[in-house]
C-alpha cells in the first residue's frame, strides 16, 4: 500500500507525495551496496585519482578539488567535493548557475582538463567519499545547490518532492541524459524514481550508468 509522506524545506509550504515504502531488506542492501561500491571505487580508482590530480596541476596550476554546498534529504544541506573542472573562482562574478554545457552549449569557464573530466564523468569521483559517509547514495536524484534549488522552485511545482530520498551519484534522470537545464523533465524522472525505488531497480540504473560512462570515455579518448 502506498504511504503518504509530508515534509517541509526551510521555506515554502508543506508538500505531499505518495511513494512505495522501502522493504527493510532493500534499505539495508542499499546502504551495504553504497558502502561497498564507494570503498571499492575509491581504492580501485586511486591511480586514476592521482593521475587526475597531476593533470589538473599541469593544466593551470590551480586547486585540485572544489567544494560546494548541495541540498540533501528534506532540504538539509551537505558539502560535496568534485575535481575542479572550471577556472578558479568561476562563479565569483555570476553567482551559482547551471553550466551552459548542461544545456548542450559551450562553457568558456571549463578548463582543457576539465572538459575531459566532464565528458568522462571522472570529475564526480570524489563524491564517492560523500556516499561512503552517508550524505549521498549511489542512486538517487542528483543534488543541486540550494540557490539553484530556490530558483527552480519558483517555476517548477513540486520540485521539493525530490527531497524525499537521499541524493545520488546517478539516477533515472542522469541515465536519460536529463540535467537541471530541463527542470520539468528532470523532476518527472526523479519522481518516477522516488515512486519506483527498490534495490533491484538501483542495480539496473548503476549498470546502465557504468555502460554510458564507459561509452563516453571511449568516445572521448578516441577523439570523437
N, C-alpha and C positions, 0 to 999 in steps of 0.2 A: 504494500500500500504506500502511496506517496505520502511524504511528510512535508509540512509547511514550515520553513524556517523564516525568521524575521530578524533583520539586523539593521544597524544604522551606522553610517560613517560619521566623521566628525561634523559634517554639515548636511543639511537637507533632511527630508522626511524618511520614515521607515519604508523599506521595500520588502516585498514577499516574493518567494519563488518556490515552486513545487519541485522537489527533487527526490530521486530514489535514494533511500538511506544505504550507506555502505554496510555490507556484511562485515562483521568484525574480523573474519579471516582475511578478507580483501584489504581491510585497513592495515592489519599487521603486515601482510605481504607487501603492501605498497611501501611502508616505511622500511622494511628489511631490504626491499629492492632498491630504494633510494640510497640507503647507506652503502650497500654493496656496489651499486653502479658508480656512485661518486668516488668511493675509496679506490676501487679498481681503476677507474678512469684517471684519477689524479696520479696514481703510481705508474700506470701503463703509458700515460702521455707525458711523463716527466722529461724525456728527451725532447719532445716537441715543445714543451713549455720553455725549456732552456733555449732552444733554437729561436723561438718567437721573441724571447727577451733580448737576445743578441740582435735579431733582425730589427726590432724597434729602435734599439740604441744606435745601430748603424744607420738607420734611415734618417732620423732627425735629432738623435741625442737626448730626447725628452724622457719623461717618465714612462715606465712600462705598463703600469696599471692605472686605472682611474676608478673612483668610487662614485656611486650615485645612490640617492635615496629612491626606493621603489615602494609601491603600495602592496601590502600583504593582505592576509585574511581579515575581513570585517573592517577594512580601511586603515588598519595599523600600518606602520612603515618599518622597513629594514634597509640596511646598506648592502648593495650588491657591487661586486668587482668585475671588471672586464679588462681585457687587454686594450690599451689605448689605440684607437684606430683613426682618431682625428688629431688635428693640431692641438697643442696645449691651449687650455682655457678657451675652447672653441665656442662656448656659449656665453662668454662674458658680455658680449655686445648685444646678443639677441635674446638671452634667456633660454629656458628649456623649450625645444621644439623638435618635432619629428623630422628625421633626416629626409632630404629630397630623394635619397636612394630608396627609401621605403615606398615611395610613390613611382618608382621606375626612372627617376631622374638622376642627375649628377650632382653630388655634393662636393663643392670645392674645399670643404674643411677636412675631407678624408685624405689621409696621407697615402703614399705609394704602398707602404707596408700594410696600412690599414685597409686598403682596398682588397688586398689578397686575403687578409684576415676575415673581412666581412663576406667575401664571396665563398669562402670555405667554412664559414661559421666558427673558425678557430678562436675568434675573439671572445667567444662565450665560455671557453674552458674554465676560467676562474670561478664561474658560477657553480661549478661542481662543489666548491667549498660551502656555498650557501645551501646546497642540497644536503651535504653531509651534516651541517649544523642544524638543519631542520627548518630554516627560513623558507626554503623552496622545496618543491618536489621535482622529480624528473619530468612528470607530465602534469600540466595544468595551464590555465590561462597565463599568457606572458604578462609579467607585471609592468605597469607604466610608472612614470614619475608622477608624484602627487599633483604637480602643477598641470601636467598634461591631462591627467585624470579629471581634474577640475574643469579644464577647458572642454573636454569631450562631453562631460555630463551635462553641460548647458545645451547641447544639441542632440544628444542621444539618450532617449528614455531608457531607463533600467540598466544603464551602464554598470552601476554598482552591484548588480546581481552576480557579476563575475567574481566578486569577493567572497563568495560562499565556500570556495575551495582554495587550497594553498596554490600560489602561483607556481609555474613550472618552467623548465628549460624549453620544453616543446609542448605543443598542444594541437588540438584539431585545427585551429586557425593556421598555425605555422605549417603544418603538413599540406595545407591547401594554399600556401603562399599568400595568405592574407595578413596584413600588418595594420598597425594603428592608423595608417594613412586612409584606411577604409573602415572607420569605427563601427558603422552599422553592420557591415558584413562580418567583421571580426566578432562583434557581440553575438550574432546569430550562431556562429561556430562555437564560441566559448560557452554559451548557454546550452547548446546541444551536448557539449562535453559534460557540463555540470549535471545534466539530467540523465546522462547515459553512462556515467563513470563506473568503472569496475577495474579490477586488476588485469583481467584478460584484455580489456579494451586499451588499457595503458600499454601493455606489451605490444599490441598491434601498432599503436602510434609510434612507439620507440623504434620498432623495426622499420617502419616507413620513413621516419626521420633519418635514421642512420643510412638508409639507402639513398635518400635525397642528398645528404651531406657528402656521401662518397661520390655520387654523380657530379655534384657541384665542384668538388675538389679535383676530380679527374678532368673536367672541362677547363678549370682554371689553370692547372699546371700543364695541360696540353696546349693551352693558348687560345681556346675558343672565346 
